[in-house]
Amino acid sequence: MRGSYIKKIISILLAAVLVVSCVGCGLFGGEDTFDPNEANTNYITCMIWDRGDLPDGVGFDDNALAVWIRNQVQKETGVEVHFTSVKRENTNETVQKMIDDGTAPDIVFSYSKSLFGKLAGMGQISDLTEAYKNYGKDISKNIGELQKMGQYNDLQAAIVKHRGFVMPRHVAYVRRDWCEALGMNEPTNKEELEKYLYAVKEKNPGGVDDVIPWAMGGTINSEKAYNSFVGSFIEELSPRDSYLYSERFLVLTDEANIGLKELNRYYNDGLITLDFAADKDNTKFMEAIKSGKVGFFVDDNTAPFSLFAELNKNEGHICFDPVMCFDLPNGGYRNVCEPSTGLYIMVPNRSKDKVDAVMKYLNWLAVTENAVDVAYTPDHKLTDKGAPRDLTSDELKENKYPGTPHDYCIVNNLFFENDREKQISTWAYGSDWADQEWYEKFYDVCTTDNYFFLTSNVSLEPEAKYQTKLDQMVVEYAYNLICCNPADFNEIRLDEENRLMKNGLGEILDERAAYFDSGAIKY
């Protein structure tokens, strides 16, 4: 679209125990093995997610978008940026290991606040305060209100991405054609959903082998399979409970336990995928949806779109619709949304001499025009509403662009906030698997009864110490209760809760309660 393409960080120890000569210490304490003699401080490497969708013949650093970014950034800032891939699965563990091993690129990122707090608390990331002040003008201008969330001990330890359009974390999808075949409306509450699920099991409206009324996968890296359902049994969340339980721990409340018992009943009645917890990477879950065996499921907001494209092509019509059906006890919904804060973008200690160059690059990405060209590629066209549109998969391959250009847009996704027509048009334009009406419905689902869990920019010590592991253990807790013999439910729940308490849950909840009660959180 658009034609044109030292200062050193002063390391401060949190607590001085001995007076030593410290070479390469991070602002938050800790040491690294970085040799500054090997560095060109204007040459930086940036992590990029590997989703396995690159066109043949190019890599993450030499595809057309990576080359365009490199040329533009070098021309405008003097910084040369290169990209190194990290598998999307288990990102947090990979980032932690790379930093521990001294193999991390100069820019790493994660959606996990607990990982950010852990890395900052252990002194493994660099202070960005001065670099942000000197070179973060456009970050401050366009998304500056979010940057407090990237502070640690009042220092800027990360740049925080703006997600852009507010999306629910998880969306429920139901087979439109199966509802029609059964003579049912699409469910709008849990009672209607239950009737639909049992009808799918008994009547198999799609005439498929091994029909699955409600499909679930077994990844332990997300609570998406169950949380919207069990959370809907909680009538109201006080600000205190919203902070204490966040989203992952919500399943541990007494009200949510009622929802777990319902899912346990569904599982034992054959409504939910048999042995779904063994499907650790969700491969069978995705294949079942794509092959047309599934009547209902919940997933990350837009994650199943590629599955829908293939299924709709095979079936010859739109199959799944987004729905709101997890009603609260007194009506309405709690449509849990992603906060505007997205990725925590960090610089490992070993790259502390490159923070100025990193900030120049991140600031370049914060410029709206640059962000649009990166997310939609420099060859993007506009819709009739003036919004950028994604290239088709064939166009991306033909032009040697990565399959997910948005992954390179790691700072600013705030393109056209709260503009319904533009947002829908950019989704719908060129879509070969859904029509304008479908995207209008998706938009309405995304914007109905939005709810944001209360959060804080402060990462408490027990969170940094325990939460990364606990997040997965809590998902295992839910899976074990969903899949167990109903007669053993209460005993297993007690055993599982004791296991969680022994692994730091009690310390986190106690510390959160004390922090909230101190009045430190404003809401």
N, C-alpha and C positions, 0 to 999 in steps of 0.2 A: 504494500500500500504506500507507505512513505518512501520516497526515493533515496534519501541518504541513509545511507546505511547508519612524619617518620618518628608520623609520630609513634614512638614505641610505647607499649602499654607498661605502666609501672606496676610491678607485681606487689601485692600486699597480702601478707599472711593473716588469716583470721585470728590466730592466737600465736604470739611469739613465745616459743618455749626455749629455744636456743638461738644465740646469735650466730648465724652461719652465712657462708657465701652461697647464695641461691641463684643458680643459673637456670633460666627458663621456668620460673614459677608463675602459676596463674594467679589472677587477682584474688580468687577465692581460696587460695592455698593449693597444695599439690605440686608435683613436679612433672616435667615432660622430658622427652629425649630429643627434642627438636634441635637441629644443628643449623643456626642462622646462616652459616657460610654456604649452605647448599640451596639457599632460597633466593629466588627473584621475587621481591615483595609485591610486584605488580603482576605476577603469574599466580592464578588461584584455581583451585579445583572445587567443583560443586557436586554434591550428591544428587542423583536423579533416580526416580523409581523405575525399576525394571518390571514391566507388566507382560513382557513377552510379545509385544505387538509392534516391533520394528519392521520396516520393509526389508526385503532381501538386499544384501550387499552393503548395508550401512550399519554403524553402531551408534551408541548414545552420544559420542563426541564428534562424529563426522556426518551425521544426517543433516539435511538441508536447514532445519531450524537451528540446530546447535551451531552450525557454521555461520548462519546469519546473525545470531546473537553475539557470537564471538567478534565478528567483524564490526558490528554496530557498537558494542561496548568498548572495544579497543579504540575505535575512532573517536568516541565521545568522551571517554574517561581515561584512556591510556592503560586500562586493565585488560589482561588477556585471561579469559575464563575458559576452562575445560570441564568436561562432565564425566563423572564416574558412576556406574550403576550400582544400585542396591536393590535386592529383591523386595517387592512390596510386602510380602508376607513376613511376619516377625521382625518388622523394621526396628522396633525398640531394642530388641536383643542384639540385632546386628550393629546398630549405632553404638551401643554400649561396648560391645566387643571390639569394634574398630578403634574406639577411643582408648580402651584399655591396652590394646596391642600396638598403639601408635601408628595405625594404618589408615586412619580416617582422613577423608578429604578436608579441605579448608572450610567448607560449608557443610554442615549436617543439619538435619531437622527431624522433628517428631511432633505429632499431635498430643503427645502425652505430657501433661503438666507434671506428673510425678517423676518422669524421666528427667525433664528439665530441672526440677528441684534437686533431684539426686545428683546430677552432673555438676550443678552449681555448688551444692553443699559439699561435694567431695573435691572441689577445686579442679575440675577437669575441663572447664570452658573459660574463655577469655572475657575480660571486661570490654564492653563495647561503648561505654559511656562517652568518652571523648570522640571516638570515631563517629558515633551517632550525632553528637553535637556539631561536629565539623563538616560531615559529609552526608547527613541524613535529611536534608532540607525537604525533599519531596515525600519521603516517608512521613515526616512530621506534618506536612501540609495535608496529605491525602488520607493517612490512616494513623495519625499521631495519637488519637484518643485511645488506641489499643495498646500502646507501647508500655504503659505502666504494668501490664500483665507479664512483660518480659523482664521485669526488674527483680533483683535479688539483693537483699540488704541495701536497698536504695541505689543500687548500681544497675546499669543496663547490661544484662547478661544474655539477652536474646532479642532479636527483632521478631515481632509477632505478625503473622500474615492476617490480612482481612479476607474472610471467606467470600464476601460479596453477598449475593442473594441468600436470604435466610432460608435454610432447608431443614425440614425435620430430619433427625438422625436416621430414623427408620420409617419405612412406608409399607403398608399392607396392600397386597394385590390379590384379586379374586378373578376367577375365570368368568368373563362376561358371557361367553357363549354357553357355558354350563348352567349359569343362573337362568338364562333364557330357556334352555332345554328342560330345566326342572320347573319352569313356571314360577320362579322366584325373583324378587327384586334383589339387587345387590345389597348385602348386609350393611346396616347402619348402626348396629349395636351387637353386643355379645350374644344375646338371645337369638337373633336372626342368624348370626354366624354359626352358632351351634347347630341350628336346624339345617343349615346349608351343608355343614360338614358331614352330618349323619346321612343326609340325602345323597351326597356324593359317594359315600361308602356303600350305601345300600343299592343305589340305582346306577352308578357308574355312567353318568350322562355322556362322557366322551367315548365310551366303549373301548377303553384302553386296557392293556394288561397291567396288573399290579398298580391299580389306581391308588394315589396318595392324597387323601383329603387335605391334610395340612403338612406341607413339607418343611423339615428342619434339617440344618446341617450341624456338624459337631465342632466347629472351630471354637477354641477357648479364648480367642482374642477379641471377642465381641459378645455382648449380651442381647444382640438383635433378635434372636430366635424367640425369646420369651418376655422380654422386659416391658414392652408396650402393653401386652396382655395383663401380666401380673400387676403392673403399676396402676392399671385402671381400676383395681379393687380398692385403692386408697382414695378416700373421698376428698381429702384436702391435705396439702403439705404446708405446714407453717414455714416461714423463712428459716427458722432454726433447723427443722428437719430437712429442708431442701439443701442446706449446706452440709449437715451431718452425713446424709446418706448419698449425696450427689446422685448420679444415675446408676452407677455400677452396684452400689450397696443397697439400692432401693428394694431389691428382692429379699432382703433380710428382715424386713418389717413384718409384723404380725398380719397386717391386712394383705400384703403381697403373698403371704403364705397361703391364704385362701385361693389366690390365683394359681399357685403352684399345685395345690391339690386338684384344682380343676384340670390343669394340664396333665397331671398324673392320671386322672380319669380318662381324658381323651386318649392318652397314650395306650393305656391298657384296654381301651375299647377299639383300638386299631385305627384311630383317626390321624395319628402323627406317625411320621416315618419310623419304621422299626429300626432299632439300634442306631439311631441317627448320631448319637454321641461318638460312635466309632469313626464317623466320617470327618476326620480331623481337619482336612483342608477344604471341605465343602464340595469336593469334586462330584460325589454322587448326588448331592443336593442340586447343584447347577445342571447336571445332566438330566435329572428327572424333570426339572422345569422346562428345559430346552426340548425334551422329547415328548412333552405334552401329557405327562402322567399326573400332574399336580393341579389341585383345585384351589389352593390358597397357600400363601406364604408371606413372611415379613423379611425384608432385606434392607440393607443400606439404600437410602433414597433412590439414586439413579443406577445403582450397581447392576440390576438385571436388564438394563435396556438392550445390551448386546444379545442377551438370551431371547428377549422378546422379538428382536429383529429376525432371528433365525426361525423361531417358532411361528411367528405370523406369516413368514414367507412359506413355510411348509404347510400351514393350515389354510392359507389364502384369505385370512381375515384377522382383525385385532382380537386377541385372546384374553389378555389380562387387563383389568382396570385397576387404578389406585382407589382405595376406599378408606373411609374413616369408620371404624366399627368397634373400637375399644372404648365404649362409653363409660363415664364415671358413674358412681352410685346415684348422684343427683342430676345426671344429665351432662351434656357437653363432653369435651374430650381434653386430655392433657397431651398435646402434640409436642413432644419433647424435641427441641430444635438444637442444632449446632449453634454454639455461641459465635458471635462475629469473629472472635479470636480463633485463628486456625493454627498453622504450624508455628512451633517455636524454632526459630532459625538461629543456630549457634555456631561458634567458632572454637574448635578444640584448642587446648593450651599450646599444643605444638605448632599452631599456626598463628600465635599471638602477634607476630610481627607483620601479619598480613591483614589485620583488622581494618586498616584504612582502605585497602584495595577491596576487601569484601564489602565494606559499607558503600563504596562508590558503585559497586555492581548492584547491591540490593536497592540502593536509591534509584538507580536507572530502572530497575524493574517496578518501582513504585509509581513511576510516571504512567498515567492512565493510557496514553497512546502506545507506549512501549508494551505495557501489560496486555493490551488487546492484540497487538501484533504477535506477541509470543503465544498467548492462549489460543488464538484462532489462526495463526501463521500470517506472515506478511502478504500472502496471496488471498486472504479472505475477502469475501464480498459482503455487502450489506443487504439486509432484508428490506422489504417495502416500508418497514417501520423505522429504518435507520439503525438497526442493531446488527452487530457482526454475527455471522453465522459460521458454524463449524464446517470444515471441508468434509466431504464424504470419505468413507474409508478408501474408496478407489482413488479419489483425488489425492489423499495423503500418500498413498503408496506410489502413485504415478510421479509425484513431486519429491519423493524420498524424504517425506516428513515422518516423524514418529507417530505411532498410532494414537497417542494421548498427548497432544501438544500442551494441554493445560498443566501437565506435570512440570513443565519448565517455568511456569508462571507461579513462583513460590512466595510472592510478597503481597500482591494486590489484586484481588478479584472483584473489586467494587467498580463494576462497569456501568450499570444503569439501575441504581437502587430504587426499588418500589415502583418501577414502571412496568405495569402488567403487560401492556401490549408489546413492548420491546422484548421482555423476558420470554413471553410465549412465542413471539416470532422467531427469536434466535434458536429456540428449541425445535420449532416445527418446520422451519425453512429447510427444504432438502431432505427431511426425514422420510425414509422409504418404508417405515414400519408402523407409523402412527400418524394420525391426521390432526388438524388444528383443534378439533373438538376434544381429542384425547389430552392434548397438552393443556387446554383450558381446565380440564378436570384435574389434571396433575397439579397445576398452579393453585387451584382452590384447595386441594388437599394440603399442599405445602403451607398455605397461609391461614388455615383454620385453627383456632384455639392454640396458638403457639405458646410454648412454655419453655422457660430457660431456668435451669438449676442455678441456684445462688452459688457463686464461686468467688475466689479471691486470688490476687496475684501472689500471695504469700504461700510458699510451699513449706508445710510444717515438717519438723524433723521425722516423726513417725511415717509420714507419707513418703518422704524421700527414701526411708529405710525399708519400708515393707510393701508399698502399694503396687509396684509393678508386678510382683509375684501374687499379691492378694487379688488383683483384678482378675487373673486367670483362675485362681482358686474359687472365687465366688461364682464364676460361670460353671465350674465343675460341680459346685454345690447345687446349683439349680438343675443341671443335667441329671445328677444322681437322684434328685427328688422326683423329677418328671418321669424317670424311667423305672423307678423301684416298684416292688410289690406294694400295693396300697396298705397292706397290713403292717409293713415295716416303715411306713412314711415317717411317723413321729420319732421313732428311735433313730432313724438315719438322720433326720433333721438335727436332733440333739448332738449326735456324734460329729456331724459336719460343722455345726456352729462351734463346738469345742475346738475342732481343728483350726478353724479360722481365728479364734481368739488366741490360740497358742502361736499363731503366725502374725500377730501384730494388729488384728482388727480392733481389739479393745483399746489399744494405745492410740490408734488413729481416731476412733470415735471420741475418746476422752479428751484428746488434744483439740479436736475440732470444737467440741462442746465448750471447752474453756476459752478458746479463741473467740468463738461467737459471743459467749456471755460477757467477754471483756469489752464488748462494744466496738471492737476494731473494724468490723465489717459494716459498711454502709450499703443500704439497699433501698 
